[in-house]
């Protein structure tokens, strides 16, 4: 059982995903979808037998350490419920995941996650280590990848703005790995888990009214289940540098619902306490299934 309220290293997450997949081989696939700039694997677990797929990601920002653990626990809970013909909330998991699949990517940015947990010495490549140190950021506040690029501002979209000299749209290997998943699978929606704020963002400025109204309808179902607030339209961009997110790319290129879930209270300080994990998990653990339920109706 994936225990909550404790820290998991990148290796812990990678090994746990492999062990879960070996335990439930008949309806799961664990595979490596890409490599980071410091040569760490980016793992993904696909659960279910359906062709239509929901994508769930976490860990795009290194310092947001709570959500990768929550998605890991979610993977295990969904697999157990599937095998035992159990329910999560009102959802018959076995029935749902025979019709659909969920691709869980708990840690899109392993290099950044390891820096925020262990410090810059964890980066093996000396050039990359120097690049990171030059930013003069406390390692526990590190949200970037090993090249000092914010992955969640690196996606090709109408709102992309270059923020580092060494970057351009989809310049980062982590960005490319996630884009390939969006393009290679028959996806019907995307949930991206971040911290902080206890809020759900659904509105996409570049998308038409009908798209946003559909996403608002879906987000309200997630709001009722989680107790989180619903983000306002004007909150999509707190500054002009907030564009180029994974949800912007997905909505513009795939045209299906893309929703951001911000877990953990707004005044939480970094490094995030592991004590947040239990409460956040209770709030979000059924959200992918609730979204699938609504997408099929």
N, C-alpha and C positions, 0 to 999 in steps of 0.2 A: 504494500500500500504506500502510495506517495504521501508522506506526512506533510502537513502544513505547519506554518510558523517556524520554519527553519530555512537556512540558506542552502542553495544548490549551486555548485559550480557548473561551468559549461560541461565539463566531463561528466558530472552527475546527471545532467539533463540528457546528454547524448547516450549514455549507458542505460539510463532508465527507459528511454524510448525504444532502444534496441531490445531490452528485456521484455517490455510490454508487447512488442510486435512478435517476439518469439513465443510468448504465452498465448497470443490470439492470432495465429497465422492464417486462419481460414477467412478472415474478413479485414485484415489490416496489411498495409505495405509501409515499411519504413525505408526511406531512401535518402540519399544525399542529393540536394538540389543545386548545390554550388559550393564554392570555396571562398573564404575571406581573403583579404590581401595579406594577412599573416598566416595563411594556410590552415585555417580551421574549417571543418565541415559545417555546412548549414543543413540540419536534418529536418525532414518532414515526415509526418505520419498521416497516411490516408486510411480512414475508417469507413467501412460500408461497401456496398456492392452496386450502388446505382451509378449511372454515368453522369448525371447532373450533380454538380459539386459546389459546396459552400467552402470558401477559403477563410481561415481564421489565423491571424498573425499576432505576435507580440514580440517585444524585445527589439524593435527598430532603434530605440534609444538605449544606450548602454546602461545608464543609471536607473532605468525603470525596471527594477529587479523583481517586483512582485508578480507581474503578469506571466512571465515564462513558467514559473512554478505552478500558477493556476491552470494554465493550458495543459501542462504535464499531468496534473491531477485530473483534469477534465477528460483527457485521453483515456486514462485508466478507468474512470467511472463509466464512460460511455461504452468502452469495451466490455466491462463486467456486466452492465445492464443489457447489452446486446446478447451476450451468451446466455444470460439467465432469464431472457424474455421479461426483463423488468421495465419499470417506468421511471422516468425522471420528470417530476412534475406531472403534467397531464399527457406526456408523450410516451407512446409505446416505442422504445428505442429500436427494438429488433425490426419492427415494421417500417419505421422511418428510414433506417439505414440499409434496408433492402431496396428501398426506392431511390435513395440519395446517398451521397458520400460527403464526408467532411475532410478537407485537407488542413491539418493543424501544423503550423510552423511556429513553435513557441519562441524561437530565438533567431531572428533574422540577422542580428548583429552580434555574433559571439565575441569578436575582438573587443568591441566597446563594453560589452557586459563583463568581460574578464578584467579590463582596465578598471572599471568602476568598482569591482569587487576586490581586486588584488594590487592595483597600482600599475605603473608604466613598465615595470620590470617584467611583467608577464608577456609583453610583446617580444617575440623572438627576433624579428628583423631589426637590426640596429638603426637603419635609416628611418623606418617607420616610428621607432621609439623616440628618435630625436624630433621628428615632425610633431608627435603628440606633446612632448615636453615643452616645445617652443610655444604652445598655446597658453602656457602658464595658468592652467586650470587645475584646481584641486581634483585629484583622480576620482574621488567619490562623486563629483559632479559631472563626470565625463558622459556625454550623450552621443558622441560621434563614433565613427569607425576608426580603424587603425591609421587611416590617411588623414584624419581630422575633418572628415566630411560628414555632414548630417544626412544620414540615409533618407530620412523622412522629408528632406527638401531637395532630393536628387532625382525625382521621377519626372520624365518628360510630360509636361502638361502646359496648358495655357497660362498657368500662374507661376511657372518655374522662374526663379531668379538666381543667377550664379552668385554664390557667396564665398567661394574659395578659388584662388587662381588655378589650382590643379584639377578643378572639377568642371563637368559639363553634364547635360541631361543624360542620366543612366551611365555615368562614367564609372560608377562603383560596382564591383562584382556582386555585392549583396543586392543592390538594386536590380541588376540584370537577372539574378536568380529568381527573384520574386516576379518580375515581369514575365519570365518564361512560364512560370506556373499559371499566371493569369491567361496566357495565350495558348498553352498546351492542353488545358483541361476545359471541359464544357461547364464553365462556372455559371452559377445563377445568383451569386451574391458574395459579399465580402464584409467581414467584421475585423476591424483592426483595434487591438486593445492597447491603451496607453495609460499613463498616470501623469497628472493628477486632476481632481476636480469633481468626481462623482457625477459625471455629466455625459450625455449622449449627443453627438453631433451627426446630423443627417444632411444638412443643407449644403449644396454645391452651387456656387455662384455662376459657374460656367454652363450649368445644365438647365434644360428647359423646365417650365413650371410643372408639367405633368410628371417629370422624373422626380422633382423635389416633393411633390405632394404624395407620390407613392412612398418615397423614403420616409416622409413624416408619419404616414400611416403605420409603417413597419416599426419605426422608432418608438412610437407611442406604446406599442405592445411590449417592446423591450423595457421601456420606462416603467410600465406598470409592474413588470416582473422584478425589476432591480431596485426600484425606489429612487433611481438617479433622476436628475433634472434633465430637461430637454433643452439643448442648446438653441440660442436665438440665431437668426440669419446673420446678423451683423457680427457675431462672434466667430464666424468661420475664419476671418483674417484679423487677428489682433494687431498685426503689422503687415507691411507689404512683403516681408520676408517669410511669411508663413505658407507660401505656395509650394508646389512641387511635391505634395504628399502622395503616398501610395493610394489613398482614396481618391485623389484628384485624377491620377492616371487611370485607375480602374474605371471610374465613372465615365470619363471622357472616351476611353478606348474600347471598353467592353459594353458600357451602357446599362449595366445592371446595378442594383442597389449596393452602395458602399457606405458603411456606417462606422463611426469611431466611438468606442466605449472608453471613457476616461475613468479608471478605477482609483481608489484611494482619495481621501479628503484633500481639499485644496491647500490647506496649510501644512501638509505633511512635509517634513524636511528630509533631505538626502544625507546619508544613505537611508533608504526607506526601511522602516522597521519591519521585521518578519511578522510582527503581531498583526499587521494589516491583512495578512493572507486569508485568515479564516472568514472575516466579515466580507471581504471582497468576493471570496469564492461562493459564499452563500448567495450573494447578490447576482453573480454572473453565470453560475455553472450551467444553468438551463438555457441561456440566451441563444446559443447556436441552434438548439432544437426548436425553440420558440420561433426563431426567424424562419427556419425551414418549414415549419407548420404553416406560417403565414404566406410564404412564397408559393406553397402548393395549393393554397385555397383560392 
